[in-house]
Amino acid sequence: MIIRPATPGDYAAIRPLVQAAFATADHASGTEADIVEGVRAEGAVLAELVAEDAGEIVGHALFSRMTCDPKERFFAALGPIAAAPERQKAGIGSALLRAGVEICRAAGAEAVVLLGHVSYYPRFGFSSEAARVIASPFAGLDAFMALALTPGALEAPVKADYPAAFG
Ligand SMILES: CC(C)(COP(=O)(O)OP(=O)(O)OC[C@H]1O[C@@H](n2cnc3c(N)ncnc32)[C@H](O)[C@@H]1OP(=O)(O)O)[C@@H](O)C(=O)NCCC(=O)NCCS
């Protein structure tokens, strides 16, 4: 299996993969594939990765640029992230997440923010405590977590909004 940037040639395969993965999730909105396409359309993609195995797309992760205040702050949002239903719990999600975080770090992002399951993301260093300085409609939720990529990134108050496609 390899993790690589998504290309336009992958887009047709990404939609059904994301839909199938989220059909297995208890918290799915059913709009996750639309969100991916909407973020692309608004030009807010920071990193879009796929996991490919034997020529088949078996995983996908999107990292997008958030709108911050102060506007010179640079935060990334992770999501949606998906592994093919028959390939879950085999390390695909972890590999996509780690690779994407490193791309965000290299791009200069100060932090990565997500809404996700509290039993999954803390193993990668994300925490709701770290997200406390972020003004957001999701502030205060246990599922709202952040990971600092630069020293002090999550010390001064900052407002960070998801791309419009997230609704
Ligand atoms: C979440 C997801 C991307 C993780 O990818 P994955 O390849 O299955 O995960 P990994 O193999 O890297 O990690 C497996 C671990 O994650 C845990 N895990 C996976 N999905 C989880 C979830 N939704 N909630 C809690 N834990 C989860 C597994 O229980 C396993 O834990 P363990 O190592 O303690 O046994 C994948 O399961 C998926 O596509 N789920 C449906 C869509 C979804 O919920 N996306 C995330 C939205 S927050």
PDBQT file of the ligand as one rigid body, heavy atoms in Angstrom, charges set to zero:
ROOT
HETATM    1  C1  LIG A 201     -11.883   6.283  11.113  1.00  0.00    +0.000 C 
HETATM    2  C2  LIG A 201     -11.101   5.549  10.026  1.00  0.00    +0.000 C 
HETATM    3  C3  LIG A 201     -10.649   6.520   8.954  1.00  0.00    +0.000 C 
HETATM    4  C4  LIG A 201      -9.858   4.956  10.698  1.00  0.00    +0.000 C 
HETATM    5  O1  LIG A 201      -9.107   4.302   9.716  1.00  0.00    +0.000 OA
HETATM    6  P1  LIG A 201      -8.619   2.824   9.985  1.00  0.00    +0.000 P 
HETATM    7  O2  LIG A 201      -7.711   2.478   8.869  1.00  0.00    +0.000 OA
HETATM    8  O3  LIG A 201      -9.793   1.950  10.200  1.00  0.00    +0.000 OA
HETATM    9  O4  LIG A 201      -7.849   3.009  11.370  1.00  0.00    +0.000 OA
HETATM   10  P2  LIG A 201      -6.450   2.395  11.811  1.00  0.00    +0.000 P 
HETATM   11  O5  LIG A 201      -6.339   0.982  11.365  1.00  0.00    +0.000 OA
HETATM   12  O6  LIG A 201      -5.349   3.305  11.433  1.00  0.00    +0.000 OA
HETATM   13  O7  LIG A 201      -6.611   2.467  13.373  1.00  0.00    +0.000 OA
HETATM   14  C5  LIG A 201      -7.388   1.461  13.984  1.00  0.00    +0.000 C 
HETATM   15  C6  LIG A 201      -7.797   1.907  15.339  1.00  0.00    +0.000 C 
HETATM   16  O8  LIG A 201      -8.729   2.977  15.222  1.00  0.00    +0.000 OA
HETATM   17  C7  LIG A 201      -9.904   2.671  15.902  1.00  0.00    +0.000 C 
HETATM   18  N1  LIG A 201     -11.014   3.278  15.229  1.00  0.00    +0.000 N 
HETATM   19  C8  LIG A 201     -11.288   3.260  13.928  1.00  0.00    +0.000 A 
HETATM   20  N2  LIG A 201     -12.406   3.956  13.704  1.00  0.00    +0.000 NA
HETATM   21  C9  LIG A 201     -12.822   4.444  14.884  1.00  0.00    +0.000 A 
HETATM   22  C10 LIG A 201     -13.913   5.239  15.291  1.00  0.00    +0.000 A 
HETATM   23  N3  LIG A 201     -14.816   5.712  14.450  1.00  0.00    +0.000 N 
HETATM   24  N4  LIG A 201     -14.035   5.512  16.585  1.00  0.00    +0.000 NA
HETATM   25  C11 LIG A 201     -13.133   5.053  17.457  1.00  0.00    +0.000 A 
HETATM   26  N5  LIG A 201     -12.082   4.306  17.138  1.00  0.00    +0.000 NA
HETATM   27  C12 LIG A 201     -11.938   4.004  15.850  1.00  0.00    +0.000 A 
HETATM   28  C13 LIG A 201      -9.965   1.173  15.859  1.00  0.00    +0.000 C 
HETATM   29  O9  LIG A 201     -10.794   0.657  16.864  1.00  0.00    +0.000 OA
HETATM   30  C14 LIG A 201      -8.523   0.819  16.091  1.00  0.00    +0.000 C 
HETATM   31  O10 LIG A 201      -8.225   0.964  17.447  1.00  0.00    +0.000 OA
HETATM   32  P3  LIG A 201      -7.166   0.013  18.176  1.00  0.00    +0.000 P 
HETATM   33  O11 LIG A 201      -5.879   0.277  17.482  1.00  0.00    +0.000 OA
HETATM   34  O12 LIG A 201      -7.181   0.511  19.590  1.00  0.00    +0.000 OA
HETATM   35  O13 LIG A 201      -7.692  -1.355  17.984  1.00  0.00    +0.000 OA
HETATM   36  C15 LIG A 201     -11.907   4.411   9.381  1.00  0.00    +0.000 C 
HETATM   37  O14 LIG A 201     -12.266   3.477  10.361  1.00  0.00    +0.000 OA
HETATM   38  C16 LIG A 201     -13.164   4.876   8.678  1.00  0.00    +0.000 C 
HETATM   39  O15 LIG A 201     -13.145   5.138   7.483  1.00  0.00    +0.000 OA
HETATM   40  N6  LIG A 201     -14.296   4.966   9.401  1.00  0.00    +0.000 N 
HETATM   41  C17 LIG A 201     -15.554   5.397   8.810  1.00  0.00    +0.000 C 
HETATM   42  C18 LIG A 201     -15.511   6.871   8.488  1.00  0.00    +0.000 C 
HETATM   43  C19 LIG A 201     -15.176   7.691   9.712  1.00  0.00    +0.000 C 
HETATM   44  O16 LIG A 201     -15.719   7.488  10.777  1.00  0.00    +0.000 OA
HETATM   45  N7  LIG A 201     -14.232   8.649   9.534  1.00  0.00    +0.000 N 
HETATM   46  C20 LIG A 201     -13.732   9.468  10.611  1.00  0.00    +0.000 C 
HETATM   47  C21 LIG A 201     -14.685  10.556  11.010  1.00  0.00    +0.000 C 
HETATM   48  S1  LIG A 201     -14.268  11.155  12.638  1.00  0.00    +0.000 SA
ENDROOT
TORSDOF 0
